[in-house]
Amino acid sequence: MPKYTKSDILKKAQELDVKFIRLQFTDILGIIKNVTITVEQLEDALDGKIMFDGSSIEGFTRIQESDMYLRPDYDTFCILPWRPRRGAEARLMCDIYTTDQEPFIGCPRTILKKVCDEAKAMGYEFQVGPEPEFFLFQLGEDGRPTIKTNDRGGYFDLSPVDLGENARRDIVLALEEMGFEVEAAHHEVAPGQHEIDFKYAPALRTADNIVTFKFVTKAIAMEHGLYATFMPKPIFGENGSGMHLHMSLFKDGVNAFYDPEDKETGLSQIAKYFIGGILHHVKGFTAITNPTVNSYKRLVPGYEAPVYISWSSKNRSALVRVPAARGNASRIELRSPDPSANPYLALAVILAAGLDGIKNKIEPGPQTFDNIYEMTPAERLAQGIENLPGTLKEALEYLSRDEVIKKALGPHAYEHFVKAKLIEWDTYKTQVHQWELDQYLPVF
């Protein structure tokens, strides 16, 4: 049931002295976009009457069919707490609609909704808890981001080594004011690297939360004279930033992944089929969960990122890990995605892969208990452990052959995503790190 009605929002806007509302959405690559309206236009916005030029947005429409409508999700209404309270600013996440008042098939939010509806038809609700990581960098004299970190801290370090502590604190406070349930915040392994984890939620709300989290983190960092980036591997020789995803399916309010009779993993057969689907399709969806040239600089041995396709309840080098929690907290953790991914598309393809595993009863195979990084190629081959794609181009080739993942995206999104990524790959060519910094650092 919706949390807010139209009248609720209009009333809250008046009570909180809201003067501006940001109508937000993402393009096909996951870049957040918005148009700001005044409170006088809010009622029209809530009725889905605000138009924009879709031909100017990556992956949307052609110039001859450019008019599109923003239709807000009422439950995403919240105040931006770091902005002035007098003449306050609010935001609403939006779906994209056509002039025929139909959901736009290339809208990332619509794509995720479609796959969630497929899960719902099978009796399941997809719950996801993310662990996004990011770096805080100093700004140069020209105001542009550098790759000079603001500290030399390491994992779980405290102030005065962790110089990002105050910024991280303010990010958490802002998120909580916006309705987030933050579970943990800490310094990560690399200098200047941080992680903030928030509570699991239904997939659509989690994707909204990830987009919001990135937007808030960048805004608060700027208030501290810092630049926050979700670029997967900005510093050579240091750990990259991942976005581990903790996932489960609920059925009638009960965790369908839990089976108390399984003493080894605590996982139900449904959960194992879901893992089987992920392992079967992971090569096909890696271009979506790891969508930049730079993503594949993170997916290398020696920096804690997964490289090999495996699962385990006792091995952190595995691609899919089974945390020790049991009961309604039973879940699996997919460790390959990174925070440059469009969260709507990423969750859509992961869910589609898992559901295919359930439908076709795809077994995940035996667990891997040994440290895969220490195995020889022959040992990995003997255990049937394959590698993730090693480059964006290779990942796109696997995507082109995976009909389940292509169907989840839909032909429009697939075509536009692949076109944009092939242009990116062709531009890159020379493996020069500076190109990646110029391309990704100002954006992600």
C-alpha positions in Angstrom: 0.0 0.0 0.0 1.4 3.5 -0.9 2.8 5.5 2.0 1.7 8.8 0.6 -1.3 10.1 -1.3 -1.3 13.2 -3.5 -3.0 15.2 -0.8 -0.4 14.0 1.7 2.4 15.4 -0.4 0.7 18.7 -1.1 0.1 19.1 2.6 3.6 18.2 3.6 5.1 20.5 1.0 3.1 23.4 2.5 3.9 22.4 6.1 7.7 22.1 5.4 7.9 25.4 3.3 8.9 23.5 0.2 9.6 25.9 -2.7 11.4 23.6 -5.1 11.0 19.9 -6.1 13.5 17.8 -8.0 12.0 15.3 -10.3 14.6 12.6 -10.6 15.3 9.6 -12.8 18.2 7.8 -14.4 19.3 7.3 -18.0 20.1 3.9 -19.4 23.7 4.1 -18.0 22.5 4.9 -14.4 23.4 8.5 -14.5 20.9 10.4 -12.3 19.0 13.2 -14.0 16.6 15.8 -12.7 14.4 18.7 -13.5 13.6 21.2 -10.8 10.1 22.6 -10.6 8.5 25.2 -8.3 5.9 24.2 -5.7 3.3 25.8 -7.8 3.8 23.1 -10.4 3.8 20.3 -7.8 0.1 19.3 -8.4 0.6 19.0 -12.1 3.8 16.9 -11.5 1.9 14.6 -9.2 -0.7 14.1 -12.0 2.1 13.2 -14.4 1.8 16.3 -16.5 5.5 17.4 -16.5 7.1 16.8 -19.9 10.7 16.7 -21.0 12.8 16.0 -24.2 13.6 12.3 -24.1 15.8 12.5 -27.2 18.4 14.3 -25.2 18.7 11.5 -22.6 21.1 8.6 -23.2 19.2 5.5 -24.3 15.7 7.1 -24.5 14.0 8.1 -27.7 14.7 9.5 -31.2 14.3 13.2 -31.9 11.1 12.6 -33.9 9.4 11.0 -30.9 11.0 13.0 -28.1 8.2 14.2 -25.8 8.0 12.1 -22.6 6.3 12.5 -19.2 7.7 12.2 -15.7 5.3 10.3 -13.4 6.5 10.5 -9.7 6.4 7.7 -7.2 4.7 9.3 -4.3 6.5 7.2 -1.8 9.8 8.6 -2.7 8.9 12.1 -1.6 11.5 13.5 0.9 13.2 16.7 1.9 16.9 17.3 1.0 18.2 17.9 4.5 21.4 19.7 3.6 19.6 22.4 1.6 18.2 25.5 3.3 15.0 24.8 5.3 13.6 28.1 4.4 12.3 27.6 0.8 13.2 23.9 1.2 13.9 21.5 -1.6 12.3 18.1 -2.0 12.7 15.2 -4.4 10.6 12.6 -6.1 11.8 9.6 -8.1 9.9 9.2 -11.4 8.9 6.6 -14.0 9.1 7.6 -17.6 5.8 7.5 -19.7 5.2 8.1 -23.4 2.7 10.6 -24.9 0.2 7.7 -25.0 0.4 7.5 -21.2 2.1 4.1 -21.4 5.2 3.1 -19.4 8.3 3.7 -21.5 10.0 0.4 -22.2 13.4 1.9 -21.9 12.9 3.4 -18.5 15.3 1.5 -16.1 12.7 1.7 -13.3 10.1 0.1 -15.5 12.4 -2.6 -16.5 13.0 -3.6 -12.9 9.3 -3.4 -12.1 8.6 -5.8 -15.0 11.0 -8.5 -13.6 9.7 -8.0 -10.1 6.2 -8.6 -11.4 7.4 -11.9 -12.9 8.8 -12.8 -9.4 5.5 -11.7 -7.8 3.6 -14.0 -10.3 5.7 -16.9 -8.9 4.8 -15.8 -5.4 8.1 -14.1 -4.5 9.2 -10.6 -3.4 12.9 -9.9 -4.1 14.7 -8.3 -1.1 18.1 -6.7 -1.5 20.6 -5.1 0.9 23.5 -3.3 -0.8 27.0 -2.5 0.5 28.2 0.4 -1.8 31.8 1.6 -1.5 33.2 4.9 -2.6 36.4 7.1 -2.4 36.8 10.6 -1.1 39.3 12.7 -3.0 40.6 16.2 -2.6 39.6 18.9 -5.1 42.2 20.7 -7.1 42.6 24.5 -7.2 40.4 24.6 -10.3 37.6 22.8 -8.3 37.9 19.6 -10.3 38.4 16.2 -8.6 41.9 14.8 -8.2 43.0 11.3 -7.2 44.7 12.6 -4.1 42.9 10.8 -1.2 42.0 12.8 1.9 43.6 10.3 4.2 45.9 7.2 4.4 43.4 5.2 6.6 42.7 1.5 6.3 40.0 -1.0 7.1 37.9 0.1 10.2 40.5 2.8 11.1 39.5 5.7 13.4 40.2 9.4 13.5 42.8 11.0 13.3 43.9 8.4 10.6 40.4 8.4 9.1 40.0 12.0 7.9 36.7 11.2 6.2 34.9 10.5 9.4 33.1 13.8 9.6 31.9 13.6 6.0 30.8 10.1 6.5 28.9 11.1 9.7 27.0 13.9 7.8 26.2 11.5 5.0 24.6 9.1 7.4 22.7 11.8 9.2 21.3 13.1 5.9 20.3 9.6 4.8 18.5 8.9 8.0 16.6 12.2 7.7 15.5 10.9 4.3 14.2 7.7 5.7 17.1 5.3 5.3 17.9 2.7 8.0 21.7 2.8 8.0 23.2 -0.3 9.4 26.9 0.4 9.3 29.5 3.0 8.2 33.2 2.6 8.2 36.6 3.2 6.5 37.4 0.6 3.9 40.7 -1.0 3.0 42.1 1.5 0.6 43.2 5.1 1.5 40.3 7.4 1.2 37.8 4.6 0.7 34.6 4.2 2.6 31.5 2.1 2.9 28.0 2.8 4.2 25.5 -0.1 4.4 21.7 0.4 4.6 19.0 -2.1 5.5 17.5 -4.5 2.9 14.3 -3.5 1.2 12.2 -4.7 -1.8 14.3 -4.4 -5.0 12.7 -1.3 -6.4 13.1 0.6 -3.2 16.7 -0.6 -2.9 17.5 0.6 -6.4 15.9 4.0 -5.5 18.0 4.0 -2.3 21.2 3.3 -4.2 20.6 6.2 -6.6 19.7 8.5 -3.7 22.7 7.4 -1.7 25.1 8.3 -4.5 23.4 11.7 -5.0 23.5 12.4 -1.3 27.1 11.3 -0.8 28.4 13.5 -3.6 26.4 16.5 -2.3 27.6 16.1 1.3 31.2 15.5 0.2 31.2 18.7 -1.7 30.1 20.5 1.5 33.3 19.2 3.1 35.4 20.3 0.2 35.8 16.7 -1.1 34.8 14.8 -4.1 33.0 11.4 -3.7 33.4 9.0 -6.6 31.9 5.6 -7.2 34.4 4.8 -10.0 35.3 1.1 -9.5 39.1 1.4 -9.6 40.3 5.0 -9.5 43.8 4.2 -8.0 46.2 1.6 -9.5 47.5 -0.8 -6.9 44.7 -0.3 -4.4 41.5 -2.1 -3.7 38.6 -1.0 -5.9 35.1 -0.2 -4.9 32.4 -2.9 -5.1 28.7 -3.0 -4.3 28.1 -6.4 -2.8 24.4 -7.3 -2.9 22.7 -9.4 -0.1 19.7 -11.0 -1.6 16.7 -13.2 -0.6 13.2 -14.1 -1.8 10.3 -13.8 0.5 7.0 -15.7 0.1 4.0 -14.7 2.2 6.2 -12.8 4.5 8.6 -15.7 5.1 12.1 -16.0 3.8 12.0 -18.6 1.1 15.8 -19.0 1.2 15.8 -20.5 4.7 15.7 -24.2 5.4 16.4 -25.3 9.0 16.9 -28.9 7.8 20.0 -28.0 5.8 22.6 -28.0 8.6 25.5 -27.0 6.3 24.2 -23.8 4.6 20.7 -23.2 6.0 19.5 -22.7 2.5 16.4 -24.0 0.9 16.4 -25.8 -2.5 14.8 -22.6 -3.9 17.8 -20.6 -2.8 20.2 -23.1 -4.3 18.4 -23.0 -7.7 18.5 -19.2 -7.4 22.3 -19.4 -6.9 22.5 -21.9 -9.8 20.7 -19.4 -12.1 23.2 -16.6 -11.0 26.2 -18.8 -11.7 24.8 -19.9 -15.0 24.0 -16.4 -16.2 26.7 -14.3 -14.5 28.9 -14.0 -17.6 25.8 -12.8 -19.5 24.9 -10.1 -16.9 28.4 -8.9 -16.0 28.3 -6.1 -18.6 25.3 -4.7 -16.7 26.6 -5.2 -13.2 30.1 -4.0 -14.2 29.4 -1.6 -17.0 32.6 0.4 -17.5 36.1 -0.3 -18.9 37.4 0.6 -15.5 35.1 -2.1 -13.9 37.5 -4.8 -15.1 40.5 -3.2 -13.4 38.8 -4.1 -10.2 38.0 -7.7 -11.2 41.5 -8.9 -10.9 43.2 -11.3 -8.4 44.8 -9.9 -5.3 42.4 -7.1 -4.4 39.5 -9.0 -2.7 37.2 -8.7 -5.7 35.8 -11.9 -7.1 37.2 -13.2 -10.3 36.1 -16.8 -10.4 32.6 -18.3 -10.7 31.9 -20.3 -7.6 29.8 -20.3 -4.4 30.5 -21.1 -0.8 29.2 -20.8 2.8 32.8 -20.6 4.1 34.9 -18.9 1.5 35.1 -15.1 0.9 37.0 -15.6 -2.4 33.8 -17.0 -3.9 31.6 -15.0 -6.2 28.5 -16.0 -4.3 28.9 -16.2 -0.5 26.4 -17.5 2.0 26.5 -15.4 5.2 26.1 -17.2 8.5 22.8 -15.6 9.5 19.8 -17.9 9.5 16.0 -17.6 9.6 14.5 -14.5 8.1 18.1 -13.2 7.8 19.1 -16.1 5.5 20.5 -14.7 2.3 23.2 -14.9 -0.4 25.8 -12.3 -1.2 26.8 -11.6 -4.8 30.2 -9.9 -4.7 30.9 -8.9 -8.3 28.8 -5.8 -8.9 30.3 -2.4 -8.6 28.7 1.0 -7.9 29.0 2.3 -11.4 26.1 0.0 -12.4 22.7 1.3 -13.1 21.0 -0.3 -10.0 17.6 -0.8 -11.7 19.1 -2.8 -14.6 21.6 -4.6 -12.3 18.8 -5.9 -10.0 16.6 -6.7 -12.9 19.1 -9.0 -14.6 20.3 -10.6 -11.4 16.6 -11.4 -10.4 15.9 -12.7 -14.0 19.0 -15.0 -13.7 17.8 -16.3 -10.3 14.3 -16.9 -11.4 15.5 -18.8 -14.4 17.4 -21.0 -12.0 14.2 -21.7 -10.1 12.1 -22.3 -13.2 14.7 -24.7 -14.7 16.0 -26.2 -11.5 19.6 -25.2 -12.2 21.8 -26.7 -9.5 24.7 -24.5 -8.4 27.1 -27.5 -8.2 29.4 -28.2 -5.3 30.7 -25.4 -3.0 34.3 -24.3 -3.2 36.0 -24.3 0.2 39.7 -23.7 -0.8 41.1 -20.2 -1.5 40.5 -20.0 -5.2 43.2 -17.3 -5.6 45.8 -19.8 -4.5 44.7 -22.5 -6.9 46.6 -23.2 -10.1 44.8 -22.9 -13.4 44.8 -26.7 -13.6 43.2 -27.0 -10.1 40.5 -24.6 -11.1 39.9 -26.4 -14.3 39.6 -29.7 -12.5 36.9 -28.2 -10.2 35.1 -26.6 -13.1 35.7 -23.1 -11.9 35.5 -20.6 -14.7 36.5 -16.9 -14.9 34.3 -13.8 -15.0 34.8 -11.8 -18.3 38.1 -10.0 -18.3 37.1 -6.9 -20.3 34.0 -4.9 -21.1 34.2 -6.1 -24.7 34.3 -9.7 -23.6 31.3 -9.1 -21.2 29.3 -7.5 -24.0 30.0 -10.6 -26.1 28.6 -12.9 -23.4 25.6 -10.6 -23.0 24.8 -10.8 -26.7 24.5 -14.6 -26.3 22.3 -14.7 -23.2 18.6 -14.6 -24.2 17.3 -14.6 -20.6 19.3 -11.5 -19.7 18.4 -9.8 -23.0 14.7 -10.5 -22.5 14.9 -9.0 -19.0 16.4 -5.8 -20.4 14.0 -5.7 -23.4 15.2 -5.0 -27.0 15.2 -1.2 -26.6 17.4 -1.0 -23.5 19.6 -3.8 -24.7 20.2 -2.1 -28.1 20.9 1.3 -26.6 23.1 0.0 -23.7 25.3 -2.1 -26.0 25.6 0.7 -28.6 26.8 3.1 -25.9 29.2 0.6 -24.4 30.7 -0.4 -27.8 31.4 3.3 -28.4 33.0 3.5 -25.0 35.2 0.5 -25.7 36.2 1.7 -29.2 37.2 5.1 -27.7 39.3 3.5 -25.0 41.6 1.3 -27.2 44.9 2.0 -25.5 44.5 0.9 -21.9 45.6 4.4 -20.7 44.5 5.0 -17.1 44.3 8.8 -17.6 41.5 8.3 -20.1 39.5 6.4 -17.5 39.9 9.2 -15.0 38.9 11.8 -17.5 35.9 9.7 -18.6 34.6 8.3 -15.2 35.8 10.5 -12.3 33.6 13.5 -13.1 30.6 11.3 -13.5 30.6 8.2 -11.3 
